[in-house]
Amino acid sequence: MENAFGQPQNVVVLGGSSDIARAITKKLCAQRTHTVVLAGRNQELLDVAAAEAQEYGATKTDTVLFDATDVTNAARTVSDAFDKVGEHVDLVVVAVGLLSDQRAIENDATAVQESMNVNFTWPVVALAEIRRRLVAQGSGRILVISSVASVRVRRTMYLYAGAKAGLDRLCQGIADSLEGTGVRLQLLRPGVVRSRMTEGQSPVPFTTGVNEVAENVMRGLASGERVIWSPPLLRCVFAVLRHLPAPVWRKVTADR
């Protein structure tokens, strides 16, 4: 159960080896999270993330291996992670994602399917099982990592952004469906973040680091706001950008 300060004690992180997820996990452990189960596709990176969690205060860590290109394992992965916690789960972080080179894969049906599975279908199936389990226990929180790219899809990354847009909208519906159940869902919409996922990309305005994102997440978890923007200023920026005429939008985003 969450402690007296509303801080989660037992946490499951899907996509737990990603840079953003690791930064969030460290912040959580520094604020009294003591049990962390990290799920991902790379055992070596998961072991590093688990060691970091212990360094920052976790007393129990475990890992689960899964491949998000295979949607059939999504519910089982959630089930395995919950079982490894072994008690009440306070928070589930869904940090599963794959950012591919748009122009390299847009005409490759197999690569497109893989991108959709990782960025949309796998998380959606996993969320169905997460929702079922948390509602059954009567409490808990879900944090889903979306993207500001979901707010308005652009040509240069329409596969990734389109999948995130679908996930983002679906999560808004899930959040509404959870009203009165004791369970809450929050969305994180980060801008471009300096990480392994964005390595090699040209710098853009409002780029942040993983620690800044994690700090914004901690503030958002404390306030309970439905959508956490990182950096917060992007809320205002996209309030304008989402309404630009299509020709202007294409010109503004032509090289991004």
Secondary structure, 3 states (H helix, E strand, C coil): CCCCCCCCCEEEEECCCCHHHHHHHHHHHHCCCCEEEEEECCHHHHHHHHHHHHHCCCCEEEEEECCCCCHHHHHHHHHHHHHHHCCCCCEEEECCCCCCCHHHHCCCHHHHHHHHHHHHHHHHHHHHHHHHHHHHHCCEEEEEECCHHHCCCCHHHHHHHHHHHHHHHHHHHHHHHCCCCCEEEEEEEECCEECCCCCCCCCCCCCEEHHHHHHHHHHHHHHCCCEEEECCCHHHHHHHHCCCCHHHHHHHCCCC
